[in-house]
Amino acid sequence: MRGRDQKIFLEALDELEKEKGILKEELLETIETALLAAYKNYGEKDNVKVTINRNSGDVKVFFTKTNCRKCGKSR
């Protein structure tokens, strides 16, 4: 999502909060969890974090690689 789409996304969450009484924070956490599950299903299984910026609607997926000191390989 970019620019205007992010604004529309956040406005839709605000509207759901008003109309259905579901806290925006709960919606965002649920969406983060769903995106994380989808990412793990199609991508890396470990060391992944999904965050949605509460002000901008920007979605980021973080993946942390660890290096094995003994073998020198990334995991």
N, C-alpha and C positions, 0 to 999 in steps of 0.2 A: 504494500500500500504506500502511496505517496501523497503528500500535500492534502489536497481536497478530500481524498478518500479517507484519510486518517481523521480529518475533522468530522466528516459524515459518520464515521464509525463511532467516535466518542459521543456525538450528538445522539446517535441511536441508542447507545448505552444509557445516556441521561434520560431519554424518553422511556426506555424500559423501566428504569428506576422509578420514574414518576407514575407511570401507568400500572405497573405490576407490583411495585413495592419491593423489587429485588435490588439490593444494594449494588451500586456500580462496582465497588471493590470486589464483591463476590463474583460478579459477572466476569471481571477482568481476570481474577484468579482461576476461574473455571476455563476460560478461553486459553490462558497460559498452559494449564494442565492438559487440555485437549491438543494444543499445538505440540507440546512436549511428547505426548503419546504418539501422535502422528509422525513426528520426526524420528522417534526411536523405532517406529515400525518400518520406516523406509531408509533410515540413516544409521548413525552411530547409536549404540545401545547405552554407553556409559559417558559420564562426565559432560552432560548436556544440560543447559539451562536456557529457558525461554523467558524473556521479560517484555512487558508492554509498558512503555512510558505513559504514566497517568496523565500527563499534560499534553503531549504531542500525538499520542497514539502510535508512535514508532515501535515496531516489533523487532526484537533482536534475538538471535539464537547464538548462544555462546557454547563453544566446544573446547574442552581443555585436553590437550595431549600430555601424556606423561612419558618421559624417556627412561628406559631401563639402563641404569649405570653399568650393569654387568655385561649386557649384550650390545648396548648402543642403539637398540631399535626403539622406534616410537610405537606407543600403544594408544 
